[in-house]
């Protein structure tokens, strides 16, 4: 995610250890696959969100 640096490394490209890219509005609910609909999320937060989505 070029616009938002990785919370753990500060880099704008490459791997972001401990984080995943989350779609704020899920793709299956009409969310866009664009940076404006993406945020960094910890792996644990992602697993929790997946349970209720």
PDB file of N, CA, C, O and CB in Angstrom:
ATOM      1  N   UNK A   1       0.845  -1.170   0.000  1.00  0.00           N
ATOM      2  CA  UNK A   1       0.000   0.000   0.000  1.00  0.00           C
ATOM      3  C   UNK A   1       0.889   1.231   0.000  1.00  0.00           C
ATOM      4  O   UNK A   1       1.352   1.687   1.046  1.00  0.00           O
ATOM      5  CB  UNK A   1      -0.961  -0.001   1.213  1.00  0.00           C
ATOM      6  N   UNK A   2       1.105   1.730  -1.132  1.00  0.00           N
ATOM      7  CA  UNK A   2       2.050   2.813  -1.341  1.00  0.00           C
ATOM      8  C   UNK A   2       1.720   4.073  -0.540  1.00  0.00           C
ATOM      9  O   UNK A   2       2.634   4.750  -0.069  1.00  0.00           O
ATOM     10  CB  UNK A   2       2.107   3.147  -2.796  1.00  0.00           C
ATOM     11  N   UNK A   3       0.451   4.401  -0.376  1.00  0.00           N
ATOM     12  CA  UNK A   3       0.072   5.635   0.304  1.00  0.00           C
ATOM     13  C   UNK A   3       0.261   5.561   1.814  1.00  0.00           C
ATOM     14  O   UNK A   3       0.490   6.585   2.458  1.00  0.00           O
ATOM     15  CB  UNK A   3      -1.362   5.968  -0.007  1.00  0.00           C
ATOM     16  N   UNK A   4       0.170   4.379   2.379  1.00  0.00           N
ATOM     17  CA  UNK A   4       0.238   4.215   3.829  1.00  0.00           C
ATOM     18  C   UNK A   4       1.411   3.321   4.205  1.00  0.00           C
ATOM     19  O   UNK A   4       1.403   2.132   3.888  1.00  0.00           O
ATOM     20  CB  UNK A   4      -1.076   3.628   4.372  1.00  0.00           C
ATOM     21  N   UNK A   5       2.416   3.870   4.872  1.00  0.00           N
ATOM     22  CA  UNK A   5       3.572   3.047   5.225  1.00  0.00           C
ATOM     23  C   UNK A   5       3.210   1.938   6.217  1.00  0.00           C
ATOM     24  O   UNK A   5       2.265   2.060   6.997  1.00  0.00           O
ATOM     25  CB  UNK A   5       4.673   3.921   5.810  1.00  0.00           C
ATOM     26  N   UNK A   6       3.974   0.877   6.164  1.00  0.00           N
ATOM     27  CA  UNK A   6       3.797  -0.258   7.063  1.00  0.00           C
ATOM     28  C   UNK A   6       3.977   0.208   8.512  1.00  0.00           C
ATOM     29  O   UNK A   6       4.964   0.877   8.819  1.00  0.00           O
ATOM     30  CB  UNK A   6       4.801  -1.398   6.720  1.00  0.00           C
ATOM     31  N   UNK A   7       3.048  -0.132   9.403  1.00  0.00           N
ATOM     32  CA  UNK A   7       3.181   0.273  10.799  1.00  0.00           C
ATOM     33  C   UNK A   7       4.408  -0.309  11.499  1.00  0.00           C
ATOM     34  O   UNK A   7       4.925   0.299  12.436  1.00  0.00           O
ATOM     35  CB  UNK A   7       1.954  -0.127  11.547  1.00  0.00           C
ATOM     36  N   UNK A   8       4.883  -1.479  11.058  1.00  0.00           N
ATOM     37  CA  UNK A   8       6.018  -2.093  11.747  1.00  0.00           C
ATOM     38  C   UNK A   8       7.377  -1.716  11.166  1.00  0.00           C
ATOM     39  O   UNK A   8       8.382  -1.774  11.874  1.00  0.00           O
ATOM     40  CB  UNK A   8       5.871  -3.574  11.717  1.00  0.00           C
ATOM     41  N   UNK A   9       7.427  -1.330   9.885  1.00  0.00           N
ATOM     42  CA  UNK A   9       8.728  -1.001   9.287  1.00  0.00           C
ATOM     43  C   UNK A   9       8.824   0.436   8.790  1.00  0.00           C
ATOM     44  O   UNK A   9       9.925   0.964   8.630  1.00  0.00           O
ATOM     45  CB  UNK A   9       9.009  -1.935   8.144  1.00  0.00           C
ATOM     46  N   UNK A  10       7.686   1.069   8.546  1.00  0.00           N
ATOM     47  CA  UNK A  10       7.688   2.421   8.001  1.00  0.00           C
ATOM     48  C   UNK A  10       7.898   2.477   6.497  1.00  0.00           C
ATOM     49  O   UNK A  10       7.881   3.559   5.911  1.00  0.00           O
ATOM     50  CB  UNK A  10       8.743   3.223   8.670  1.00  0.00           C
ATOM     51  N   UNK A  11       8.094   1.328   5.865  1.00  0.00           N
ATOM     52  CA  UNK A  11       8.310   1.292   4.410  1.00  0.00           C
ATOM     53  C   UNK A  11       6.996   1.393   3.655  1.00  0.00           C
ATOM     54  O   UNK A  11       5.935   1.029   4.163  1.00  0.00           O
ATOM     55  CB  UNK A  11       9.040   0.008   4.007  1.00  0.00           C
ATOM     56  N   UNK A  12       7.090   1.899   2.426  1.00  0.00           N
ATOM     57  CA  UNK A  12       5.901   2.043   1.583  1.00  0.00           C
ATOM     58  C   UNK A  12       5.776   0.926   0.553  1.00  0.00           C
ATOM     59  O   UNK A  12       4.845   0.931  -0.252  1.00  0.00           O
ATOM     60  CB  UNK A  12       5.928   3.381   0.877  1.00  0.00           C
ATOM     61  N   UNK A  13       6.701  -0.031   0.568  1.00  0.00           N
ATOM     62  CA  UNK A  13       6.617  -1.174  -0.336  1.00  0.00           C
ATOM     63  C   UNK A  13       7.249  -2.377   0.342  1.00  0.00           C
ATOM     64  O   UNK A  13       7.984  -2.244   1.320  1.00  0.00           O
ATOM     65  CB  UNK A  13       7.313  -0.873  -1.696  1.00  0.00           C
ATOM     66  N   UNK A  14       6.952  -3.540  -0.190  1.00  0.00           N
ATOM     67  CA  UNK A  14       7.509  -4.766   0.363  1.00  0.00           C
ATOM     68  C   UNK A  14       6.648  -5.329   1.486  1.00  0.00           C
ATOM     69  O   UNK A  14       5.545  -4.849   1.749  1.00  0.00           O
ATOM     70  CB  UNK A  14       8.912  -4.515   0.869  1.00  0.00           C
ATOM     71  N   UNK A  15       7.171  -6.347   2.132  1.00  0.00           N
ATOM     72  CA  UNK A  15       6.444  -7.040   3.195  1.00  0.00           C
ATOM     73  C   UNK A  15       6.236  -6.135   4.405  1.00  0.00           C
ATOM     74  O   UNK A  15       7.006  -5.209   4.658  1.00  0.00           O
ATOM     75  CB  UNK A  15       7.193  -8.305   3.612  1.00  0.00           C
ATOM     76  N   UNK A  16       5.180  -6.431   5.137  1.00  0.00           N
ATOM     77  CA  UNK A  16       4.861  -5.700   6.365  1.00  0.00           C
ATOM     78  C   UNK A  16       4.632  -6.743   7.458  1.00  0.00           C
ATOM     79  O   UNK A  16       3.500  -7.178   7.668  1.00  0.00           O
ATOM     80  CB  UNK A  16       3.591  -4.761   6.181  1.00  0.00           C
ATOM     81  N   UNK A  17       5.695  -7.146   8.156  1.00  0.00           N
ATOM     82  CA  UNK A  17       5.601  -8.226   9.137  1.00  0.00           C
ATOM     83  C   UNK A  17       4.536  -7.976  10.205  1.00  0.00           C
ATOM     84  O   UNK A  17       4.500  -6.919  10.836  1.00  0.00           O
ATOM     85  CB  UNK A  17       6.939  -8.424   9.800  1.00  0.00           C
ATOM     86  N   UNK A  18       3.675  -8.971  10.390  1.00  0.00           N
ATOM     87  CA  UNK A  18       2.648  -8.900  11.421  1.00  0.00           C
ATOM     88  C   UNK A  18       1.364  -8.224  10.989  1.00  0.00           C
ATOM     89  O   UNK A  18       0.420  -8.134  11.773  1.00  0.00           O
ATOM     90  CB  UNK A  18       3.182  -8.197  12.591  1.00  0.00           C
ATOM     91  N   UNK A  19       1.313  -7.746   9.750  1.00  0.00           N
ATOM     92  CA  UNK A  19       0.137  -7.023   9.262  1.00  0.00           C
ATOM     93  C   UNK A  19      -0.356  -7.604   7.944  1.00  0.00           C
ATOM     94  O   UNK A  19       0.401  -8.212   7.188  1.00  0.00           O
ATOM     95  CB  UNK A  19       0.456  -5.535   9.092  1.00  0.00           C
ATOM     96  N   UNK A  20      -1.639  -7.401   7.691  1.00  0.00           N
ATOM     97  CA  UNK A  20      -2.249  -7.762   6.417  1.00  0.00           C
ATOM     98  C   UNK A  20      -2.974  -6.533   5.883  1.00  0.00           C
ATOM     99  O   UNK A  20      -3.250  -5.595   6.630  1.00  0.00           O
ATOM    100  CB  UNK A  20      -3.229  -8.981   6.571  1.00  0.00           C
ATOM    101  N   UNK A  21      -3.279  -6.542   4.599  1.00  0.00           N
ATOM    102  CA  UNK A  21      -4.075  -5.471   4.007  1.00  0.00           C
ATOM    103  C   UNK A  21      -5.539  -5.878   4.133  1.00  0.00           C
ATOM    104  O   UNK A  21      -5.938  -6.957   3.696  1.00  0.00           O
ATOM    105  CB  UNK A  21      -3.673  -5.208   2.500  1.00  0.00           C
ATOM    106  N   UNK A  22      -6.321  -5.006   4.731  1.00  0.00           N
ATOM    107  CA  UNK A  22      -7.747  -5.250   4.936  1.00  0.00           C
ATOM    108  C   UNK A  22      -8.552  -4.309   4.063  1.00  0.00           C
ATOM    109  O   UNK A  22      -8.218  -3.132   3.928  1.00  0.00           O
ATOM    110  CB  UNK A  22      -8.134  -5.075   6.420  1.00  0.00           C
ATOM    111  N   UNK A  23      -9.613  -4.832   3.471  1.00  0.00           N
ATOM    112  CA  UNK A  23     -10.553  -3.992   2.724  1.00  0.00           C
ATOM    113  C   UNK A  23     -11.600  -3.494   3.720  1.00  0.00           C
ATOM    114  O   UNK A  23     -12.315  -4.297   4.318  1.00  0.00           O
ATOM    115  CB  UNK A  23     -11.225  -4.786   1.523  1.00  0.00           C
ATOM    116  N   UNK A  24     -11.694  -2.191   3.899  1.00  0.00           N
ATOM    117  CA  UNK A  24     -12.632  -1.598   4.847  1.00  0.00           C
ATOM    118  C   UNK A  24     -14.050  -2.050   4.518  1.00  0.00           C
ATOM    119  O   UNK A  24     -14.758  -2.551   5.392  1.00  0.00           O
ATOM    120  CB  UNK A  24     -12.534  -0.054   4.824  1.00  0.00           C
ATOM    121  N   UNK A  25     -14.465  -1.881   3.281  1.00  0.00           N
ATOM    122  CA  UNK A  25     -15.730  -2.442   2.794  1.00  0.00           C
ATOM    123  C   UNK A  25     -15.350  -3.696   2.013  1.00  0.00           C
ATOM    124  O   UNK A  25     -14.704  -3.597   0.970  1.00  0.00           O
ATOM    125  CB  UNK A  25     -16.553  -1.400   1.890  1.00  0.00           C
ATOM    126  N   UNK A  26     -15.740  -4.875   2.500  1.00  0.00           N
ATOM    127  CA  UNK A  26     -15.327  -6.119   1.855  1.00  0.00           C
ATOM    128  C   UNK A  26     -15.672  -6.150   0.365  1.00  0.00           C
ATOM    129  O   UNK A  26     -16.699  -5.622  -0.062  1.00  0.00           O
ATOM    130  CB  UNK A  26     -15.975  -7.296   2.551  1.00  0.00           C
ATOM    131  N   UNK A  27     -14.797  -6.777  -0.408  1.00  0.00           N
ATOM    132  CA  UNK A  27     -15.021  -6.896  -1.849  1.00  0.00           C
ATOM    133  C   UNK A  27     -16.351  -7.584  -2.142  1.00  0.00           C
ATOM    134  O   UNK A  27     -17.062  -7.200  -3.071  1.00  0.00           O
ATOM    135  CB  UNK A  27     -13.873  -7.670  -2.505  1.00  0.00           C
ATOM    136  N   UNK A  28     -16.681  -8.596  -1.354  1.00  0.00           N
ATOM    137  CA  UNK A  28     -17.931  -9.332  -1.590  1.00  0.00           C
ATOM    138  C   UNK A  28     -19.170  -8.497  -1.290  1.00  0.00           C
ATOM    139  O   UNK A  28     -20.284  -8.883  -1.644  1.00  0.00           O
ATOM    140  CB  UNK A  28     -17.957 -10.591  -0.747  1.00  0.00           C
ATOM    141  N   UNK A  29     -18.977  -7.351  -0.635  1.00  0.00           N
ATOM    142  CA  UNK A  29     -20.101  -6.443  -0.351  1.00  0.00           C
ATOM    143  C   UNK A  29     -20.028  -5.182  -1.203  1.00  0.00           C
ATOM    144  O   UNK A  29     -20.643  -4.165  -0.883  1.00  0.00           O
ATOM    145  CB  UNK A  29     -20.119  -6.063   1.137  1.00  0.00           C
ATOM    146  N   UNK A  30     -19.272  -5.263  -2.285  1.00  0.00           N
ATOM    147  CA  UNK A  30     -19.211  -4.143  -3.217  1.00  0.00           C
ATOM    148  C   UNK A  30     -18.069  -3.174  -2.994  1.00  0.00           C
ATOM    149  O   UNK A  30     -17.984  -2.153  -3.676  1.00  0.00           O
ATOM    150  CB  UNK A  30     -20.465  -3.402  -3.157  1.00  0.00           C
ATOM    151  N   UNK A  31     -17.187  -3.476  -2.048  1.00  0.00           N
ATOM    152  CA  UNK A  31     -16.031  -2.619  -1.819  1.00  0.00           C
ATOM    153  C   UNK A  31     -15.078  -2.662  -3.001  1.00  0.00           C
ATOM    154  O   UNK A  31     -15.008  -3.661  -3.716  1.00  0.00           O
ATOM    155  CB  UNK A  31     -15.304  -3.033  -0.544  1.00  0.00           C
ATOM    156  N   UNK A  32     -14.358  -1.593  -3.201  1.00  0.00           N
ATOM    157  CA  UNK A  32     -13.425  -1.502  -4.324  1.00  0.00           C
ATOM    158  C   UNK A  32     -12.042  -1.984  -3.902  1.00  0.00           C
ATOM    159  O   UNK A  32     -11.660  -1.873  -2.737  1.00  0.00           O
ATOM    160  CB  UNK A  32     -13.349  -0.055  -4.853  1.00  0.00           C
ATOM    161  N   UNK A  33     -11.307  -2.515  -4.855  1.00  0.00           N
ATOM    162  CA  UNK A  33      -9.933  -2.955  -4.612  1.00  0.00           C
ATOM    163  C   UNK A  33      -9.001  -1.784  -4.920  1.00  0.00           C
ATOM    164  O   UNK A  33      -8.191  -1.835  -5.845  1.00  0.00           O
ATOM    165  CB  UNK A  33      -9.569  -4.215  -5.484  1.00  0.00           C
ATOM    166  N   UNK A  34      -9.139  -0.741  -4.124  1.00  0.00           N
ATOM    167  CA  UNK A  34      -8.372   0.494  -4.314  1.00  0.00           C
ATOM    168  C   UNK A  34      -7.791   0.934  -2.975  1.00  0.00           C
ATOM    169  O   UNK A  34      -8.336   0.602  -1.923  1.00  0.00           O
ATOM    170  CB  UNK A  34      -9.263   1.621  -4.925  1.00  0.00           C
ATOM    171  N   UNK A  35      -6.695   1.673  -3.008  1.00  0.00           N
ATOM    172  CA  UNK A  35      -6.076   2.128  -1.759  1.00  0.00           C
ATOM    173  C   UNK A  35      -7.034   2.865  -0.818  1.00  0.00           C
ATOM    174  O   UNK A  35      -6.884   2.780   0.401  1.00  0.00           O
ATOM    175  CB  UNK A  35      -4.918   3.025  -2.078  1.00  0.00           C
ATOM    176  N   UNK A  36      -8.002   3.577  -1.362  1.00  0.00           N
ATOM    177  CA  UNK A  36      -8.937   4.312  -0.504  1.00  0.00           C
ATOM    178  C   UNK A  36      -9.837   3.378   0.314  1.00  0.00           C
ATOM    179  O   UNK A  36     -10.475   3.816   1.271  1.00  0.00           O
ATOM    180  CB  UNK A  36      -9.799   5.238  -1.353  1.00  0.00           C
ATOM    181  N   UNK A  37      -9.890   2.098  -0.059  1.00  0.00           N
ATOM    182  CA  UNK A  37     -10.697   1.113   0.663  1.00  0.00           C
ATOM    183  C   UNK A  37      -9.814   0.101   1.392  1.00  0.00           C
ATOM    184  O   UNK A  37     -10.285  -0.972   1.769  1.00  0.00           O
ATOM    185  CB  UNK A  37     -11.641   0.387  -0.303  1.00  0.00           C
ATOM    186  N   UNK A  38      -8.553   0.431   1.590  1.00  0.00           N
ATOM    187  CA  UNK A  38      -7.617  -0.496   2.227  1.00  0.00           C
ATOM    188  C   UNK A  38      -7.007   0.125   3.474  1.00  0.00           C
ATOM    189  O   UNK A  38      -6.828   1.339   3.572  1.00  0.00           O
ATOM    190  CB  UNK A  38      -6.510  -0.903   1.246  1.00  0.00           C
ATOM    191  N   UNK A  39      -6.693  -0.755   4.427  1.00  0.00           N
ATOM    192  CA  UNK A  39      -6.014  -0.317   5.646  1.00  0.00           C
ATOM    193  C   UNK A  39      -5.131  -1.458   6.139  1.00  0.00           C
ATOM    194  O   UNK A  39      -5.379  -2.622   5.822  1.00  0.00           O
ATOM    195  CB  UNK A  39      -7.043   0.117   6.747  1.00  0.00           C
ATOM    196  N   UNK A  40      -4.111  -1.127   6.908  1.00  0.00           N
ATOM    197  CA  UNK A  40      -3.308  -2.153   7.549  1.00  0.00           C
ATOM    198  C   UNK A  40      -4.086  -2.678   8.745  1.00  0.00           C
ATOM    199  O   UNK A  40      -4.771  -1.928   9.440  1.00  0.00           O
ATOM    200  CB  UNK A  40      -1.913  -1.600   7.977  1.00  0.00           C
ATOM    201  N   UNK A  41      -3.970  -3.970   8.967  1.00  0.00           N
ATOM    202  CA  UNK A  41      -4.625  -4.600  10.097  1.00  0.00           C
ATOM    203  C   UNK A  41      -3.696  -5.688  10.613  1.00  0.00           C
ATOM    204  O   UNK A  41      -3.065  -6.392   9.825  1.00  0.00           O
ATOM    205  CB  UNK A  41      -6.027  -5.178   9.704  1.00  0.00           C
ATOM    206  N   UNK A  42      -3.607  -5.830  11.942  1.00  0.00           N
ATOM    207  CA  UNK A  42      -2.767  -6.907  12.454  1.00  0.00           C
ATOM    208  C   UNK A  42      -3.368  -8.243  12.019  1.00  0.00           C
ATOM    209  O   UNK A  42      -4.560  -8.332  11.725  1.00  0.00           O
ATOM    210  CB  UNK A  42      -2.637  -6.831  14.011  1.00  0.00           C
ATOM    211  N   UNK A  43      -2.550  -9.251  11.982  1.00  0.00           N
ATOM    212  CA  UNK A  43      -3.025 -10.578  11.580  1.00  0.00           C
ATOM    213  C   UNK A  43      -4.144 -11.035  12.511  1.00  0.00           C
ATOM    214  O   UNK A  43      -5.144 -11.586  12.049  1.00  0.00           O
ATOM    215  CB  UNK A  43      -1.863 -11.604  11.587  1.00  0.00           C
ATOM    216  N   UNK A  44      -3.988 -10.814  13.814  1.00  0.00           N
ATOM    217  CA  UNK A  44      -5.018 -11.217  14.777  1.00  0.00           C
ATOM    218  C   UNK A  44      -6.327 -10.469  14.542  1.00  0.00           C
ATOM    219  O   UNK A  44      -7.398 -11.074  14.572  1.00  0.00           O
ATOM    220  CB  UNK A  44      -4.530 -10.975  16.208  1.00  0.00           C
ATOM    221  N   UNK A  45      -6.252  -9.168  14.311  1.00  0.00           N
ATOM    222  CA  UNK A  45      -7.467  -8.390  14.021  1.00  0.00           C
ATOM    223  C   UNK A  45      -8.153  -8.907  12.759  1.00  0.00           C
ATOM    224  O   UNK A  45      -9.381  -8.964  12.688  1.00  0.00           O
ATOM    225  CB  UNK A  45      -7.127  -6.891  13.863  1.00  0.00           C
ATOM    226  N   UNK A  46      -7.355  -9.280  11.771  1.00  0.00           N
ATOM    227  CA  UNK A  46      -7.908  -9.816  10.531  1.00  0.00           C
ATOM    228  C   UNK A  46      -8.666 -11.106  10.753  1.00  0.00           C
ATOM    229  O   UNK A  46      -9.736 -11.311  10.180  1.00  0.00           O
ATOM    230  CB  UNK A  46      -6.810 -10.042   9.526  1.00  0.00           C
ATOM    231  N   UNK A  47      -8.112 -11.987  11.592  1.00  0.00           N
ATOM    232  CA  UNK A  47      -8.791 -13.249  11.895  1.00  0.00           C
ATOM    233  C   UNK A  47     -10.109 -12.989  12.611  1.00  0.00           C
ATOM    234  O   UNK A  47     -11.116 -13.638  12.326  1.00  0.00           O
ATOM    235  CB  UNK A  47      -7.892 -14.157  12.753  1.00  0.00           C
ATOM    236  N   UNK A  48     -10.100 -12.036  13.545  1.00  0.00           N
ATOM    237  CA  UNK A  48     -11.325 -11.713  14.278  1.00  0.00           C
ATOM    238  C   UNK A  48     -12.377 -11.115  13.348  1.00  0.00           C
ATOM    239  O   UNK A  48     -13.555 -11.461  13.437  1.00  0.00           O
ATOM    240  CB  UNK A  48     -11.022 -10.740  15.428  1.00  0.00           C
ATOM    241  N   UNK A  49     -11.959 -10.225  12.463  1.00  0.00           N
ATOM    242  CA  UNK A  49     -12.905  -9.606  11.532  1.00  0.00           C
ATOM    243  C   UNK A  49     -13.486 -10.648  10.581  1.00  0.00           C
ATOM    244  O   UNK A  49     -14.670 -10.592  10.246  1.00  0.00           O
ATOM    245  CB  UNK A  49     -12.219  -8.481  10.733  1.00  0.00           C
ATOM    246  N   UNK A  50     -12.658 -11.599  10.145  1.00  0.00           N
ATOM    247  CA  UNK A  50     -13.132 -12.649   9.234  1.00  0.00           C
ATOM    248  C   UNK A  50     -14.240 -13.490   9.862  1.00  0.00           C
ATOM    249  O   UNK A  50     -15.102 -14.009   9.153  1.00  0.00           O
ATOM    250  CB  UNK A  50     -11.971 -13.554   8.823  1.00  0.00           C
ATOM    251  N   UNK A  51     -14.223 -13.624  11.178  1.00  0.00           N
ATOM    252  CA  UNK A  51     -15.254 -14.423  11.849  1.00  0.00           C
ATOM    253  C   UNK A  51     -16.637 -13.805  11.728  1.00  0.00           C
ATOM    254  O   UNK A  51     -17.626 -14.530  11.619  1.00  0.00           O
ATOM    255  CB  UNK A  51     -14.906 -14.599  13.310  1.00  0.00           C
ATOM    256  N   UNK A  52     -16.724 -12.487  11.747  1.00  0.00           N
ATOM    257  CA  UNK A  52     -18.051 -11.853  11.699  1.00  0.00           C
ATOM    258  C   UNK A  52     -18.416 -11.297  10.337  1.00  0.00           C
ATOM    259  O   UNK A  52     -19.531 -10.802  10.170  1.00  0.00           O
ATOM    260  CB  UNK A  52     -18.119 -10.752  12.704  1.00  0.00           C
ATOM    261  N   UNK A  53     -17.540 -11.354   9.373  1.00  0.00           N
ATOM    262  CA  UNK A  53     -17.882 -10.877   8.024  1.00  0.00           C
ATOM    263  C   UNK A  53     -18.558 -11.959   7.215  1.00  0.00           C
ATOM    264  O   UNK A  53     -18.914 -11.734   6.059  1.00  0.00           O
ATOM    265  CB  UNK A  53     -16.635 -10.391   7.290  1.00  0.00           C
TER     266      UNK A  53
END
